[in-house]
Amino acid sequence: MTGPGRFRPHPGLRTTLSLAFAAMAALVAVLIGALGYRAAARLIRDDEKADFTAAVQAVSEQVGRQRLFPGDFNGPGGLSEQLLRPVRVTAQALDRNGAVLPGSARVDLPPTSDDRELARADTAARTVIGERHLQGDTYRVGVVSLGGGRGAVQIVEETGDVEDLLATLRARMVGVVAAVAVIAGGAGRLVAGRITGRLVRLTDVAELVAASGRLDVPVPAAGSDEVGRLGRAFDRMLGRLATAKENQRRLVQDAGHELRTPLTSLRTNLSVLPSLDRLPPAERTALLDDLAEEARELTLLVDELVALAAEQKADEEPVDVELAEVVREAAAQARRRTGREITVDADDTVVTARPDALARAVGNLLDNAAKFDPAGEAPIDVVVRGPRVEVRDRGPGIDPADLERVFDRFYRATAARSLPGSGLGLAIVHEVARSHGGTAFAVNRDGGGAVIGFTLGD
């Protein structure tokens, strides 16, 4: 027994849809059946009443045209058979005292005082119509006087057969409604099973992912309807989560590897600090310089790790920006940092992008160019053509063996290992380009130097 505050299971979507199908079908069947029954019942009752009225009118007209006696309506060839053709309309003759003429009785319906009064009436074709009840049955009765005190004729129609027919019709309609509800419920269950089966499988996958943390679970994504679209969207989401998880794992591993070397050197130098006073002045100065440089490199590495993680998270909202304006601002900041001459040749291209991320990517490219061209005899050129940004320098260029790896995280070419830096600057450029639907590229420049840049929205 479910106690207070405990979970109360609700019917599943398949059951809910089945019940909804059955309820709607039953409602439609009830409405159609009720309207159909009402129309049929009215038609049948009107037809029966019309037959009775026509029979009474036929007898009344015949009595009004000729002098008739009760016996004229008796026997096989009597007027009853000639005038009263409807099956459920019968007649019986009353003598002048209002008693049923022997041999003419069709129903066990005793005459009333009104019937006897009409039988003794002098005027012919006087008619009285009404309903009578006998032993639970209902009759329509029309009494027509023959005139001259000669008697009268009773025209009788039993309505019980019609009501029995309508009762049978009602019962059958109830059965039809029940059958329709059952069939609709079964059909609804089949349809709901086809619709919800994929949802159930998708729910099972989602629960498995939530319980186990696995992101390599196959996702049912068949069909082109909303369920199929949901499955494909969920599959893409799992793929992106798996990629993000793998990137996070690699970043942590690479960061741990890169941090290990400066931390080891820092610990070594720190172990010497207790004997700092006993060291010669030159060695003391060198040790302090090493500590300052290692602290600076650690700070730079941590800052670039934070920048790379922030770029992968990409919380900044894209807006329409003029690419030349972003590049010029980044170039101005690089001039102040490096003191190098930087030229910008840009068109008026407008892109939908994240301005801070673009500025970070261009700044990293400029810092990289300044680092590899320390002499600075030629200016660093920045060219913007459409959604393409190029930074051109006149440094030593890139070894062909390193061209494919310069954008890898923490990768540093042999010629660059003596230079400051963590190897994350171009990796950030690659992440910015990728997050904007573009690519990063690096080639050697004719006449010496390198061209490194990125595109947006390839």
N, C-alpha and C positions, 0 to 999 in steps of 0.2 A: 504494500500500500504506500502510495506516495505521500510523504509527510510534508509539513509546511517548510517552504524554502528549498525543497529538493527539486531537481530538474524534472520537468514534465515534458515528455517527448511529444512533439507535434507530428501530425501526419506528414509523410513525405510529399514532394512535389508531384510525383506520379499519382499518388492517391488523391491529392487535392484536385489535380486536373481531371481524373476519372470521375470524381464526385461532381465537379463542375459541369462536365459534359453530360452526365446523367441528369443533373438537376435542370440544366437548360433544355435538354431534349424532352424531359417530362413536362416542363412548363409549356414548351411549344405544343406538345401533344395535347396537354390539357386545354390550352386555349383553342386549338383547332378542333379538338373533339367536342368541347362545350359549344362552340359556335355551330359546328356541324350538327350536333344533336339538337340544339335549339331550332335550327332551320328545319331539320327533318321532322321533329315532333310537331312543329307548327304546320308544316305541309300535310302531314298525315292527319292531324286533327281537323284541319280546314277541309281536307278532302272528305273525311267522314261526315263532318257537319254539312257540307254541301250536298252529299248524297242523301242525307236524311231530309234536308230542306227540300230538295228536288222531289223526293218521294211524297212528302206531305203536300207539296204544291200540286203534284200530279193527281193525287186522290181528291184534293179539294176542288180542282178544276173539273174533274170527271163528275163529282157529285153535283156541282153547280150546273152542269150541262144537261143532266138527265135524272129522272126519278129512279132512285136505286133503293134496294132492300139489303139487309145484312147478308142474306143468302147469296147475293151476287158476288160477294168477296170470298166465298167458300168453294172448295172443290178444286180439282186439278185445272180446270179451265176458267177459274174465277178471275175476277179483276185483280186480285192480289198478285197473281203470277204475271199478268199483263202490265200492271203499272209499277210494280216494285221489283225492279231488276237488280239493284245492288244486293250483294250476297248477305251483308250483315243487317239489312233492313227487312223486317217482317211485319205482318199485319194480322190482327184478329178482330172479328166482327162482334159487336155488342147488340143485343136485342133491345127492344123498346124499354125494358126494365133495367138495362145497364149490365146484364149478365153476359158472360162470354158465350157466344153462340157455339153449341156443341160441334166439334169437328174443325173449328177454326183456330183453336188455341195453339199458339206457336211458342209462347213463353209462359212461365208460371208467374204472371204479373196480375194480381187481382185488381179489378176496377175500383176507382175511388168515387166519392160522392159527386165530384165534378164530372167524371165520366158518365155517371147515370143521369146527371142533369142534361148533358149534351145529347144523350140518347133519347131523352123525352122532348128535346127542343123542336119547335115548329120550323125554325129557319134552317135551311140546308147550308152546308159548307161552313158552319161556324167552327173555328179551329182554336184549340188551346195546346200550346207547346211547353214542355218543361222537362225536368230531370227527376228521376225517382231512384231510390236506393232499396235494394232487396237482398238480404243475406250477404252483404258486403259487396254486391255488384251494383254498378251504376248504369242506368238506362236513360236514353233520350226517348220521350214519348210525345207523340202528337195525336190528338183526338179530333176527328172531323165528324160533325153531326150530319146525318142523312136527311134531316128535316121531316116535318109532319109527324114527329114522335115515332118514327120507324126504327130508330136505333142510331148507332154510330160505328165508326171504324177507328181502331187504335193502330198507329204506325209506330213500331218499336225498334230502336237501335241499341244494341248492347255495346257499351264503350270499354268493357273490361278487356276484350281481346286486343284492342288498340293499346291500352295501357300496358298489358302484358308484353306486347311487342316492343313498346318503348322501354320497358324495364329490361328486357333482354338486350336491347340496343345499348342501354346504359352500362349494363354489366360487361358487354363485349368491349365497349370503349374503355372501361376501366382496365380490362385485361390488355387492350392494345397499348394504353399508356404505360402500364407496368412493363410490358414487353419492350416497348420503345426505350424506356429508362434503362432496363437491363442491357439491351443491345448497345445503347449509346454509352453506357458505362464501360462495357467491354471494349467497344471501339475506342473510347477515350483512353482506356488503359493501354491499348496497343499503340495509339498515336503518342500518348504521353511517354510510353516506354521508349519509342524511337527518338522523341525529343529530349527526354531527360536522361536517357542512357549515356549519352556523351557528357552531359553535365555531371552525372554521377561519377563517371570515370575521371573527368577533370577535377572534381572535388576530391576524389581519392588521391590523385596526383598532388594536389595542393596540400592535403593533410600529410602525405608522405614527406613532402619537402619540408613542411613545418616541423614534423616530428624528428626527421633524421638529419635535416640540413643539407641533404644531397641536392645538387643542381643538375645532375646528369640524367634525370628521370625522363623517359620518353613521354611526350605529351600528345594525347589524341587531338588531332587538328583537322579531321576530315570534314568536308562539306564547305559550301560557300555561304551559308546562312550566318546568323548572329553567333550561334554556338561555335561554328567553325572559325569565325573571325576571333572569337574569344580565345579559343584554343591556340590559334597561331600567335595572337598577341601575348598569351601567357608563355608560350614556347620562346618567343623572342625575349621576353622579360627574363626568363631563366637563363637564356644565353648571355644576355648582358650582365646579369648578376654573376654568372660563372666567370665571364671575362674580367669583371671588376675584382672578383675574389682572387683570381689568378694574378692579376696585376698587383693587387695588394700584397699577395704572398711574395711575388718576385721583388717588389719594392722593399719589403722588410728584409728579405734575404740579401739583396744587393746593398742596402743601407748598412746592415750589420757587417757585411764584408768590408765595405769602405770605411766604416767607423773604426774597425779593429786596428788598422795600421796607425792612424794618428793617436788613438787612445793608448796603444802600446808605447809609442814614442813619448807621449805625454807622461805616462807612468814612469818610464825610464828616467826622464829628466826630473820628475818630481822626487824620485828616490835619491837624487843627488843633492836636492835642496838643503838637507840638514848639514851637509858639509860645504855649503856655499862660501862661508867665510874663509875656509882654508884653501879655496881655489885661487889660482893666479887671476889678476884682473881681466886678462884677455879671455880666459875660459869662462869666467863668471859672466862677462858681457855676452859671450856667444850662447851660454846656457839660457840666459834671460831672453835673448833674441829668439832662440828656438821656441821657448815657451810661448812667447807672444805670437809668433808665426803659427804655431800649432793651434793656439786658441782661436786665431783669426780664421784658419782653415776649417776648424770645427764649426765655428759660427756660420761661415759661408755655406758649408755642407748642410747644416741644419736648415738654414734659410731656403736653400734650393730644394731640399726635401719637402719642406712645408709648401713651397710654391708648386712643386710637381703634384703633391697630394691635392692641393686646392684646385689645380687645373683638371685633375681627373674627376673631382667631385663636381666642378662646373656649376656652381650655384648662380653665377651672374646671368642675368636675363639678356638675350640678344636684342639689339636695337639697330636702327638704321644709322650708320656712321659714314662719314667721308674718309676713305682709307688714307688719302694724302694727309689729312689733318692729324690722324693718329701717328703716322710715320714721322711727320715733322716734329711733333712733340717728343717722340722717343729719341729722335736724332738730337734735339736740343739738350735733353738730359744726358745723352751719351757724350756730347761735346764737353759738358761741364765735368763729367766723371773722368774722361780720358785726355782731354785737351787736344783731341784729334780733329782734323778738318773732315767734315762729313757733308757731302752734297746730296740733295734730294731732287729727283726728277720724277714727278708724279702727275698722273691725269686726275680727272674729277670723278673717279669711280666711287659709287655709294654701295656699300655692302651691308647686309644684316648680320651682325656679329656682336661679340662681347668685347667692348673697347679695352678694358683692363687686360684681358688675355692677349689681345693683339699687341698692345703696347709692351707687355712682358716679352712676347716672342720677338718683336723687332729689337727691343733692347738687348736681348740675349744674343741675337745675331750681330749687332754692332759691337758688343763687348768681345765676342769671339773673334771678329775681324781685327779689332784693336790689339787683342792679345797675341795673335799670330803675325801681326805686322808691327812689331814694337818700334821699328825705326821711324815709321810714319812719314816717309818721303812723299808718298802719293796719297791723295785723299781717299777716304772710303765713300763709295758711291752707292746710293740707294735708289732703285728704279721701281716704280709702281706702274704697271700696265694692266688695267682691268683688275681682276681679283688675284693678281700675281705680284708678289713682293720679292725683290732680289737685292741682296747685299753683296757688293763686289769689292774685293780688296786686292792688294798687290803683294801679298805675303808669299811664303814658299809654296803655297798650294797644298793639295791633299794627296797623300800616297794613294795610287789606284787601289791598293789592297784594303785601304781604310774607307773608301767611298761608301761602301754598303753598310758600314757599321758606325758612322759618325753620329747617328741619331739614337744609338743604343744607350740606355742608362748606364752611367758610370764608365762608359768606354772612353779610354784615352789612348790616342795613337802613341807610338814609341817616341816620336819627336816632341810630343806635348807633355810627356810625363814629368819633365822638369819644370813645367810652367804651372802657375797657380790655377786652381779650379778643381771642381769635383766631378766633371764629366756629366753634369745634369743639364747644362744650359741648352744644348741642342735637343736633348730628350724632351724638354719643355716645349720647344718649338714644334717638335713632331706631335706632341699631345694637342697643342693648340690647333694645328692644321687638321689633325684627325677629327677633333671635336666639331670643327666647322665644315666637315665634309670634304676637306682638301687633302693635300699631301705635302710633305717636306722633301726638298731635293738639294743635292750638292754636286757640283761639277767643277773641274779645273778651268781656269780662265785663260784664254789665249794671251800670250805675252807674259804669263806668270800670275799667280794669285788664284783665288777661288771665288766661285759664285755660289752662295748658299741662300736659300729662301724657302718660301712656301706659297701654296695656292689656297684659295678658299672656294668651297662649293664646286669641286670637280664634277 
